[in-house]
Amino acid sequence: MYMKQIFLLLMTLITTGTLAEAENPFFSSYKTPHQSLPFNKVKIEHFLPAFERAFVLHDDEIKKITDEKAAPTFENTIAALDYSGKMLHEVSSVFYTLSGSENDDKLMELASKVASMQTEHANKITL
């Protein structure tokens, strides 16, 4: 009976994507000496889900700023905008550092897709 429960739990984790998310270093706090990303655990397949989540989080942060009912102030507008997009910055920094130093065909293909996604995301915010 115990093995059946473990099997069902694993199947649930796999089918819901939770297991894949648990393996993605961008989706958890870093348990390293200076809370820096464990680069040795980053795989190319981690980037697209991380970028997708980062875009959603950043959109939510921007929406919170634009939906603010209080009168605009430096803190609730400029500072909030400046501090938004933390995850997007982290994922982008790692991705472009890697693509600039260890580029291959798969990474170049992903870079093209990511650049398009980032352009669309940035245009939504700035335009």
C-alpha positions in Angstrom: 0.0 0.0 0.0 2.8 2.4 0.9 4.5 2.0 -2.6 1.2 2.7 -4.3 0.8 6.0 -2.4 4.4 7.0 -3.4 3.7 6.1 -7.0 0.5 8.1 -7.1 2.2 11.1 -5.5 5.1 10.9 -8.0 2.6 10.7 -10.9 0.7 13.7 -9.6 3.9 15.7 -9.3 5.1 14.7 -12.8 1.7 15.4 -14.5 1.2 18.8 -12.8 4.7 20.0 -13.5 5.4 20.4 -9.8 8.3 18.0 -9.9 9.9 19.8 -12.8 9.4 23.1 -11.0 11.1 21.7 -7.9 14.1 20.9 -10.0 14.3 24.3 -11.5 16.8 26.4 -9.5 15.1 29.7 -10.4 11.9 28.6 -8.6 13.3 28.4 -5.1 15.5 30.3 -2.7 19.2 29.6 -3.2 20.7 27.6 -0.4 24.3 28.7 -1.3 26.8 30.7 0.9 25.7 34.1 -0.5 22.3 33.1 -1.8 23.7 33.1 -5.3 22.2 30.9 -8.0 23.7 27.4 -8.0 25.0 27.6 -11.6 26.0 23.9 -11.6 22.3 23.0 -11.4 21.0 25.2 -14.2 20.0 23.4 -17.4 18.9 24.9 -20.7 15.3 23.6 -20.1 15.0 25.7 -17.0 15.2 29.0 -18.8 11.9 29.1 -20.7 9.7 28.2 -17.7 11.7 30.7 -15.6 11.3 33.5 -18.2 7.6 32.7 -18.5 7.0 32.9 -14.8 9.2 36.0 -14.5 7.1 37.8 -17.1 3.9 37.0 -15.3 5.3 38.1 -12.0 6.6 41.3 -13.5 3.2 42.0 -15.2 1.5 41.5 -11.8 4.0 44.0 -10.2 3.3 46.5 -12.9 -0.5 46.0 -12.6 -0.2 46.7 -8.9 1.5 50.0 -9.6 -1.0 51.0 -12.2 -4.0 50.0 -10.1 -2.7 52.0 -7.1 -5.6 54.1 -5.8 -3.5 56.5 -3.8 -2.0 59.6 -5.4 1.2 58.8 -7.2 4.3 59.3 -5.1 8.0 58.6 -5.7 7.6 55.4 -3.5 4.5 54.0 -5.0 5.4 54.7 -8.6 9.1 55.3 -9.4 10.6 53.2 -6.7 8.0 50.4 -7.1 8.8 50.4 -10.9 12.5 50.3 -10.2 12.2 47.4 -7.8 9.8 45.4 -10.0 11.0 42.6 -12.2 13.5 41.0 -9.8 13.1 37.5 -11.0 13.2 38.6 -14.7 16.5 40.4 -14.0 17.9 37.3 -12.3 16.9 34.9 -15.0 18.0 37.3 -17.8 21.4 37.9 -16.1 22.2 34.2 -15.9 20.8 33.5 -19.4 22.7 36.2 -21.2 25.9 35.5 -19.3 25.7 31.9 -20.3 24.7 32.6 -23.9 27.6 35.1 -24.2 30.2 32.6 -22.9 29.0 29.1 -23.8 26.8 29.5 -26.8 25.6 26.6 -28.9 22.8 26.1 -31.5 20.2 25.2 -28.8 21.0 28.2 -26.8 21.0 30.5 -29.8 17.6 29.2 -30.8 16.3 29.8 -27.3 17.9 33.3 -27.3 16.0 34.2 -30.4 12.7 33.2 -28.8 13.5 34.9 -25.5 14.5 38.1 -27.2 11.1 38.2 -28.9 9.3 37.5 -25.7 11.4 40.2 -23.8 10.7 42.8 -26.5 7.0 42.1 -26.4 7.0 42.3 -22.6 9.1 45.5 -22.5 6.8 47.1 -25.1 3.7 46.4 -23.0 5.3 48.3 -20.1 7.0 51.2 -21.9 4.5 51.9 -24.7 
